[in-house]
C-alpha cells in the first residue's frame, strides 16, 4: 500500500480527494497548508504528494521545490486552475511529476496517479536488477565478471557454510586476504574476530609469542600477560598468510593446537579451549616444500583440507576495466581531480601487459598515474618496459628436417610467433584486423601475443 499526502486548504476538497485515494487503496494523510505538509514529510515517507497551487502561506510551487530538494523519492501532483498552462509548465520546472486542472474528474486523477505508481514500480525493478547484477559481480568487495572468478565466488559461498580448513593459493597481489575475509564474513563466525597474521613477517621466536601469547615474566620484556592470536580468534577465523615460511618446530606446536583445540601461553601452565577456523594462504607450490622437507606432511594435510586457487590478473583481463573504475572511484586524489577513466590507448597498453604483481601492482601503477595526471582522463601510465623487439629471423632458419635442434612443441611455438609477427607488421599492430585475418577473437590474440612477448606498440611504425 502506497502513502499519499493531500495538501489542500479547502476542507471539502481535501476531504473529497482523501476519500478518492482511500477508495483506490492508498494510505491517506492530509494537511491544510504547506507548512503542515513539511512537518508530515519529516515524520514519514510518502509515495505521492497532491497539493493545490494557491494556498495561504507556502504555496504549491514552494512546497514542490522543497520536496524536490529534500525528498526526491516523493512524486508531486499539483492542482492548478483550469487551462493555466503557464502554471503547469512552471510546476514541472520546480520538480512536480504531473499536474491536474480544476475542475477535475476522478478518471483524470486516477490516470495521473497510476502513471506515477507504475513509474515507481519500474524504477524499483530496475534498482533490484542492478543490485542483482552488482551482487553477482561483487562479493564482499571482490569485484569480477570473469568466469574463473565467478567460480571462485561460488566456492567461497559454499565454504562459508562449513568450518573446514581452507588453503588459498595464488600469486602475490591476487587478493588472498580479501578472499579469506569474504569466507569469514559470509560464515556463522562473522560476528567474531577475523585475525590475520603474516607468518613470514616474524622470526620463529616472535611468531610463537604472537600466536600463543605469553604470561608475565615468561621472557625478558614480558612485563604483562598477553593473549595470542589464537586466543583472540576464538569463535572466529585465524588467517595464516605465507604459511610456507613457518618453521617445522612451529608447525608441530600449531598442529597440536589444531588437533586438541587448546592453547597454552608461553610461560604458563593453563590450557585455554579455543574454537576457531583456520584459513591459510601461500604463493608457492607447497608440494615443493614437502619435497624439500620444509613443510611437514601431517601439518600440510591438516591445513590443506579444501584448496582454493586464485587466478592471476593476466588470466582475467576482462576484469581490468572494472578494477580500474573501482580504484579510481575510491581514490581520494582521483575524486578530487575528478579522474574517472583511462584513455582507450592506455587501456590497450594495460591489457597487453602481463601484470606479474597482479591487482596490487595495478593499484600502485594507477596511484602514480593519478598523481601525475593533469586532466580528468589518465593519458599515460608507467608500465615496466616491454621486451625489446626481436629482429626478424627468416622462416627458413627454423630446422624443418627434424635434426633435433627443435622439438615439435618448440617448432610450433616459433612458427606461431613468426606468423603472428608477420600479421602484426602487416596491420601495424591493429588488434581487430590482425585477429580477423588470423581467424581468432581479440582476447585469444592478446593471450598469444603475451605468450610470445609481442607488444602491439612495437608494430605501429612498421609495415
C-alpha positions as CSV (number, residue, x, y, z in Angstrom):
1,X,0.0,0.0,0.0
2,X,1.3,3.4,-1.0
3,X,1.1,6.5,1.2
4,X,-0.4,9.7,-0.2
5,X,-0.3,13.2,1.4
6,X,-3.2,15.5,0.4
7,X,-2.4,19.3,0.9
8,X,-5.4,21.5,0.4
9,X,-6.7,24.5,2.3
10,X,-10.3,23.9,1.4
11,X,-11.8,21.4,3.8
12,X,-14.4,19.9,1.4
13,X,-12.0,19.4,-1.5
14,X,-9.4,18.0,0.9
15,X,-12.0,15.5,2.2
16,X,-13.1,14.5,-1.3
17,X,-9.5,13.9,-2.5
18,X,-8.9,11.9,0.6
19,X,-12.0,9.7,0.1
20,X,-11.0,9.1,-3.6
21,X,-7.5,8.0,-2.8
22,X,-8.7,5.8,0.1
23,X,-11.1,4.0,-2.3
24,X,-8.2,3.5,-4.7
25,X,-6.3,1.6,-2.0
26,X,-3.9,4.4,-0.8
27,X,-3.0,5.1,2.8
28,X,-4.2,8.8,3.1
29,X,-2.7,11.6,5.2
30,X,-4.0,15.2,4.9
31,X,-2.6,18.7,5.6
32,X,-4.3,22.0,5.4
33,X,-1.3,24.1,4.4
34,X,2.3,23.8,3.1
35,X,3.9,24.3,6.5
36,X,1.9,21.4,7.9
37,X,2.8,19.2,4.9
38,X,6.5,19.8,5.6
39,X,6.1,18.5,9.2
40,X,4.2,15.5,7.9
41,X,7.0,14.8,5.4
42,X,9.6,14.8,8.2
43,X,7.6,12.3,10.1
44,X,7.0,9.7,7.4
45,X,7.7,8.9,3.7
46,X,5.1,9.4,1.0
47,X,4.9,8.0,-2.5
48,X,2.8,10.9,-3.7
49,X,2.0,14.4,-2.5
50,X,-1.1,16.0,-4.1
51,X,-1.1,19.8,-3.4
52,X,-3.1,22.8,-4.5
53,X,-1.1,25.6,-6.0
54,X,-2.9,28.5,-4.4
55,X,-2.7,28.3,-0.6
56,X,-2.2,30.8,2.1
57,X,1.5,31.0,3.3
58,X,3.6,28.5,1.4
59,X,2.0,27.8,-2.0
60,X,2.2,24.6,-4.0
61,X,5.2,25.8,-6.1
62,X,7.3,26.4,-2.9
63,X,6.2,23.1,-1.5
64,X,7.2,21.3,-4.7
65,X,10.6,22.9,-4.6
66,X,11.1,21.8,-1.0
67,X,10.1,18.2,-1.8
68,X,12.4,18.2,-4.8
69,X,15.4,19.3,-2.7
70,X,14.7,17.3,0.5
71,X,12.5,14.3,-0.5
72,X,13.5,13.5,-4.2
73,X,12.0,10.0,-3.9
74,X,8.5,11.5,-3.5
75,X,6.3,12.4,-6.6
76,X,4.3,15.6,-6.6
77,X,1.0,16.3,-8.3
78,X,0.0,19.9,-8.4
79,X,-3.6,21.1,-8.7
80,X,-3.8,24.1,-10.9
81,X,-6.5,26.4,-12.4
82,X,-8.3,25.1,-15.5
83,X,-6.4,25.9,-18.7
84,X,-3.5,27.6,-16.9
85,X,-0.7,26.1,-19.0
86,X,1.9,28.6,-17.8
87,X,1.4,27.4,-14.2
88,X,1.6,23.8,-15.3
89,X,4.9,24.4,-17.1
90,X,6.2,26.2,-14.0
91,X,5.1,23.3,-11.8
92,X,7.1,20.8,-13.9
93,X,10.2,23.0,-13.8
94,X,10.0,23.1,-10.0
95,X,10.0,19.3,-9.7
96,X,6.3,18.4,-9.9
97,X,5.9,15.0,-11.5
98,X,2.5,15.9,-13.0
99,X,-0.5,18.2,-12.6
100,X,-4.3,18.1,-12.8
101,X,-6.5,21.0,-13.6
102,X,-9.7,22.3,-11.9
103,X,-12.4,21.2,-12.1
104,X,-11.1,17.6,-12.3
105,X,-12.7,14.3,-12.8
106,X,-11.9,11.1,-10.9
107,X,-10.6,9.4,-14.1
108,X,-8.1,12.2,-14.6
109,X,-6.7,11.8,-11.0
110,X,-6.7,8.0,-11.3
111,X,-4.7,8.2,-14.6
112,X,-2.1,10.5,-13.3
113,X,-1.7,8.6,-10.1
114,X,-1.5,5.2,-11.8
115,X,1.2,6.5,-14.1
116,X,3.3,7.6,-11.2
117,X,2.9,4.4,-9.4
118,X,3.8,2.4,-12.5
119,X,7.0,4.5,-12.9
120,X,7.8,3.9,-9.2
121,X,7.4,0.2,-9.6
122,X,9.5,0.2,-12.8
123,X,12.3,2.1,-11.0
124,X,12.2,-0.3,-8.1
125,X,12.5,-3.3,-10.5
126,X,15.5,-1.6,-12.3
127,X,17.2,-1.0,-8.9
128,X,16.6,-4.6,-8.0
129,X,18.1,-5.9,-11.2
130,X,21.1,-3.6,-10.9
131,X,21.6,-4.8,-7.4
132,X,21.3,-8.4,-8.5
133,X,24.0,-7.8,-11.3
134,X,26.2,-6.0,-8.8
135,X,25.8,-8.8,-6.2
136,X,26.8,-11.3,-8.9
137,X,30.0,-9.3,-9.7
138,X,30.8,-8.1,-6.2
139,X,31.3,-10.5,-3.4
140,X,32.5,-8.8,-0.1
141,X,34.4,-6.1,-2.0
142,X,35.9,-8.6,-4.5
143,X,35.0,-7.3,-8.0
144,X,34.9,-9.6,-11.0
145,X,32.9,-10.6,-14.0
146,X,35.4,-13.2,-15.1
147,X,34.1,-16.8,-15.4
148,X,37.1,-18.1,-13.5
149,X,36.5,-15.7,-10.6
150,X,32.7,-16.3,-10.6
151,X,33.5,-19.9,-9.9
152,X,35.7,-18.8,-7.1
153,X,32.7,-16.8,-5.8
154,X,30.6,-19.9,-5.8
155,X,33.3,-21.8,-3.9
156,X,33.6,-19.0,-1.3
157,X,29.8,-19.2,-0.7
158,X,30.0,-22.9,-0.3
159,X,33.0,-22.8,2.0
160,X,31.3,-20.2,4.2
161,X,28.7,-22.7,5.2
162,X,31.3,-25.1,6.6
163,X,34.1,-25.0,9.2
164,X,36.6,-26.8,7.1
165,X,40.2,-25.6,6.8
166,X,40.9,-23.7,3.6
167,X,44.2,-23.3,1.7
168,X,44.2,-20.3,-0.6
169,X,46.9,-20.3,-3.3
170,X,47.7,-17.6,-5.7
171,X,50.4,-15.3,-6.9
172,X,51.4,-12.2,-4.9
173,X,48.8,-9.5,-5.1
174,X,45.8,-11.6,-6.2
175,X,43.8,-10.8,-3.1
176,X,44.2,-13.9,-0.9
177,X,43.4,-12.0,2.4
178,X,40.3,-10.5,0.8
179,X,39.1,-14.0,-0.1
180,X,39.8,-15.2,3.5
181,X,37.8,-12.2,4.9
182,X,34.9,-13.0,2.5
183,X,34.8,-16.6,3.7
184,X,34.7,-15.3,7.3
185,X,32.1,-12.5,6.7
186,X,29.7,-14.9,5.0
187,X,30.1,-17.6,7.7
188,X,28.3,-18.1,11.0
189,X,31.5,-16.8,12.6
190,X,31.1,-13.3,11.1
191,X,30.2,-11.7,14.5
192,X,33.5,-12.9,16.0
193,X,37.1,-11.7,15.1
194,X,38.9,-12.2,11.9
195,X,42.6,-12.4,13.0
196,X,45.2,-12.2,10.2
197,X,48.9,-12.8,10.8
198,X,51.7,-12.9,8.2
199,X,53.9,-15.8,9.3
200,X,56.8,-14.5,7.1
201,X,56.9,-11.2,9.0
202,X,58.2,-12.6,12.3
203,X,61.3,-14.6,13.3
204,X,60.4,-18.0,14.8
205,X,60.6,-16.9,18.4
206,X,58.4,-13.9,17.9
207,X,55.9,-15.8,15.8
208,X,55.4,-18.2,18.7
209,X,54.7,-15.5,21.1
210,X,52.4,-13.8,18.6
211,X,50.4,-16.9,18.0
212,X,50.4,-18.4,21.5
213,X,50.6,-15.3,23.7
214,X,52.6,-15.2,26.9
215,X,52.4,-14.8,30.7
216,X,54.0,-12.1,32.6
217,X,57.7,-12.8,33.2
218,X,57.8,-15.6,30.5
219,X,60.9,-13.9,29.0
220,X,62.8,-10.6,29.2
221,X,60.4,-7.8,28.3
222,X,57.2,-9.7,29.2
223,X,56.1,-7.1,31.7
224,X,52.5,-8.2,31.5
225,X,50.4,-11.1,30.2
226,X,49.2,-11.0,26.7
227,X,46.7,-13.2,24.7
228,X,48.0,-14.6,21.4
229,X,46.3,-14.5,18.0
230,X,44.9,-18.0,18.6
231,X,43.1,-16.9,21.7
232,X,41.8,-13.8,20.1
233,X,40.5,-15.8,17.2
234,X,38.3,-17.9,19.5
235,X,34.9,-18.2,17.9
236,X,36.2,-16.6,14.7
237,X,38.8,-17.1,12.0
238,X,42.6,-17.3,12.1
239,X,44.2,-16.3,8.8
240,X,47.8,-17.6,8.4
241,X,49.4,-15.8,5.4
242,X,52.7,-17.1,3.9
243,X,52.2,-20.3,5.7
244,X,55.2,-21.8,3.9
245,X,57.6,-19.7,5.9
246,X,56.6,-21.3,9.2
247,X,59.5,-23.4,10.6
248,X,58.8,-27.2,11.2
249,X,59.1,-26.9,15.0
250,X,56.4,-24.2,15.0
251,X,54.3,-26.4,12.6
252,X,54.3,-29.2,15.3
253,X,53.1,-26.8,18.0
254,X,50.4,-25.4,15.9
255,X,49.3,-28.8,14.7
256,X,48.8,-29.8,18.3
257,X,46.6,-26.8,18.9
258,X,44.5,-27.7,15.8
259,X,44.1,-31.3,16.9
260,X,43.4,-30.7,20.6
261,X,41.6,-27.3,20.3
262,X,43.6,-26.0,23.3
263,X,46.3,-23.4,23.6
264,X,48.8,-22.7,26.3
265,X,50.6,-19.4,26.6
266,X,54.4,-19.2,26.8
267,X,55.5,-19.3,30.4
268,X,52.1,-20.6,31.5
269,X,50.6,-23.9,32.6
270,X,46.9,-23.3,32.0
271,X,45.3,-24.6,28.8
272,X,42.6,-22.5,27.2
273,X,39.9,-24.0,25.0
274,X,39.7,-22.4,21.5
275,X,37.2,-22.8,18.7
276,X,38.5,-21.2,15.6
277,X,38.5,-21.8,11.9
278,X,41.9,-21.8,10.2
279,X,42.3,-20.3,6.7
280,X,45.9,-20.4,5.3
281,X,47.4,-18.8,2.2
282,X,50.6,-19.2,0.2
283,X,52.0,-18.0,-3.1
284,X,54.3,-21.1,-3.6
285,X,53.7,-24.7,-4.5
286,X,53.5,-26.5,-1.2
287,X,54.3,-29.8,-2.7
288,X,57.8,-28.5,-3.4
289,X,58.0,-27.5,0.3
290,X,57.0,-31.1,1.2
291,X,59.8,-32.5,-1.1
292,X,62.4,-30.2,0.4
293,X,61.3,-31.1,3.9
294,X,60.4,-27.5,5.0
295,X,56.8,-28.4,5.4
296,X,55.6,-31.4,7.5
297,X,53.2,-33.8,5.8
298,X,50.9,-34.1,8.8
299,X,50.7,-30.3,9.1
300,X,50.1,-29.9,5.3
301,X,47.2,-32.3,5.3
302,X,45.7,-30.7,8.4
303,X,45.6,-27.2,6.9
304,X,45.1,-28.1,3.2
305,X,41.6,-29.6,3.6
306,X,39.9,-27.6,0.8
307,X,42.2,-25.9,-1.8
308,X,41.1,-22.6,-3.4
309,X,43.2,-21.4,-6.3
310,X,43.0,-17.7,-7.3
311,X,43.7,-16.9,-11.0
312,X,46.3,-14.2,-11.7
313,X,45.1,-10.9,-13.3
314,X,46.6,-11.8,-16.7
315,X,44.0,-14.7,-16.8
316,X,41.1,-12.4,-16.0
317,X,41.8,-9.3,-18.1
318,X,38.1,-8.8,-18.7
319,X,38.1,-7.5,-15.1
320,X,40.7,-4.8,-15.8
321,X,38.2,-2.0,-16.7
322,X,36.0,-2.9,-13.7
323,X,39.0,-2.8,-11.4
324,X,40.3,0.5,-12.8
325,X,36.9,2.1,-12.4
326,X,36.6,0.8,-8.8
327,X,40.1,2.1,-7.9
328,X,39.5,5.5,-9.4
329,X,36.1,5.8,-7.7
330,X,37.7,5.1,-4.3
331,X,40.9,7.0,-4.6
332,X,40.8,10.3,-2.7
333,X,43.0,12.3,-5.1
334,X,41.3,10.8,-8.1
335,X,38.0,12.0,-6.7
336,X,39.4,15.5,-6.0
337,X,40.8,15.7,-9.5
338,X,37.5,14.2,-11.0
339,X,39.6,11.5,-12.7
340,X,37.0,8.9,-13.9
341,X,38.7,6.9,-16.6
342,X,41.9,6.0,-18.5
343,X,42.3,6.8,-22.2
344,X,41.5,3.9,-24.6
345,X,45.1,3.8,-25.8
346,X,46.2,3.4,-22.2
347,X,43.7,0.6,-21.6
348,X,45.0,-1.2,-24.6
349,X,48.5,-0.8,-23.3
350,X,47.4,-2.2,-19.9
351,X,45.6,-5.1,-21.5
352,X,48.8,-6.1,-23.3
353,X,50.8,-6.2,-20.0
354,X,51.3,-9.4,-18.1
355,X,50.8,-7.9,-14.5
356,X,53.2,-10.1,-12.5
357,X,52.3,-8.1,-9.4
358,X,48.6,-8.6,-10.1
359,X,46.0,-6.3,-8.5
360,X,48.5,-4.8,-6.0
361,X,50.7,-3.8,-8.9
362,X,47.6,-2.3,-10.7
363,X,46.9,-0.2,-7.6
364,X,50.4,1.1,-7.4
365,X,50.6,1.9,-11.1
366,X,47.3,3.8,-11.0
367,X,48.4,5.6,-7.8
368,X,51.4,7.1,-9.8
369,X,49.3,7.9,-12.8
370,X,46.7,9.6,-10.6
371,X,49.3,11.8,-9.0
372,X,50.8,12.8,-12.4
373,X,47.5,13.2,-14.2
374,X,46.7,16.8,-15.2
375,X,43.2,16.3,-16.6
376,X,40.1,14.2,-15.9
377,X,41.4,11.3,-18.1
378,X,44.6,9.3,-17.5
379,X,46.6,9.6,-20.7
380,X,49.7,7.7,-19.6
381,X,50.8,5.0,-17.2
382,X,54.3,3.9,-16.2
383,X,54.4,0.2,-17.0
384,X,57.7,-1.6,-16.9
385,X,59.5,-1.5,-20.2
386,X,58.3,-4.2,-22.7
387,X,60.8,-6.8,-24.0
388,X,62.9,-5.4,-26.8
389,X,61.7,-6.1,-30.3
390,X,63.1,-9.3,-31.7
391,X,64.8,-8.9,-35.0
392,X,63.1,-10.9,-37.8
393,X,64.6,-14.3,-38.4
394,X,64.0,-15.9,-41.8
395,X,61.4,-18.7,-41.6
396,X,64.0,-21.0,-43.2
397,X,66.3,-20.7,-40.2
398,X,64.0,-23.0,-38.3
399,X,65.0,-26.6,-38.8
400,X,62.3,-28.3,-40.9
401,X,64.2,-31.6,-41.2
402,X,63.8,-32.7,-37.7
403,X,67.5,-32.9,-36.9
404,X,66.9,-32.4,-33.2
405,X,67.7,-28.7,-32.9
406,X,64.0,-28.0,-32.1
407,X,61.3,-30.2,-30.5
408,X,57.9,-30.3,-32.2
409,X,56.5,-28.1,-29.4
410,X,59.3,-25.5,-29.9
411,X,58.8,-25.6,-33.7
412,X,55.1,-25.0,-33.4
413,X,55.6,-22.2,-31.0
414,X,58.2,-20.4,-33.2
415,X,56.0,-20.9,-36.2
416,X,53.0,-19.3,-34.4
417,X,55.2,-16.4,-33.2
418,X,56.6,-15.7,-36.7
419,X,53.1,-16.0,-38.2
420,X,51.6,-13.5,-35.7
421,X,54.5,-11.1,-36.0
422,X,54.1,-11.0,-39.8
423,X,50.4,-10.2,-39.4
424,X,51.0,-7.5,-36.8
425,X,53.6,-5.9,-39.1
426,X,51.2,-6.1,-41.9
427,X,48.4,-4.4,-39.9
428,X,50.7,-2.1,-38.0
429,X,49.7,-3.5,-34.6
430,X,45.9,-3.2,-35.2
431,X,44.4,-5.9,-33.0
432,X,41.0,-6.3,-34.6
433,X,42.2,-6.5,-38.2
434,X,45.0,-8.9,-37.1
435,X,42.7,-11.1,-35.2
436,X,40.2,-11.1,-38.1
437,X,42.8,-12.3,-40.6
438,X,44.1,-14.9,-38.1
439,X,40.5,-16.1,-37.6
440,X,40.7,-15.7,-33.8
441,X,39.0,-13.3,-31.3
442,X,40.8,-10.3,-29.8
443,X,41.1,-12.0,-26.4
444,X,42.8,-15.0,-27.9
445,X,45.2,-12.8,-29.9
446,X,46.1,-10.8,-26.8
447,X,46.8,-14.0,-24.9
448,X,49.1,-15.4,-27.7
449,X,50.9,-12.1,-28.0
450,X,51.6,-12.1,-24.3
451,X,52.9,-15.6,-24.5
452,X,55.3,-14.7,-27.3
453,X,56.3,-11.3,-25.9
454,X,54.7,-9.4,-28.7
455,X,53.5,-5.8,-27.9
456,X,51.2,-4.0,-30.3
457,X,53.0,-0.7,-29.8
458,X,56.2,-2.3,-31.3
459,X,54.4,-2.6,-34.7
460,X,52.7,0.7,-35.1
461,X,55.6,2.2,-37.0
462,X,56.3,-0.9,-39.1
463,X,54.7,-2.2,-42.3
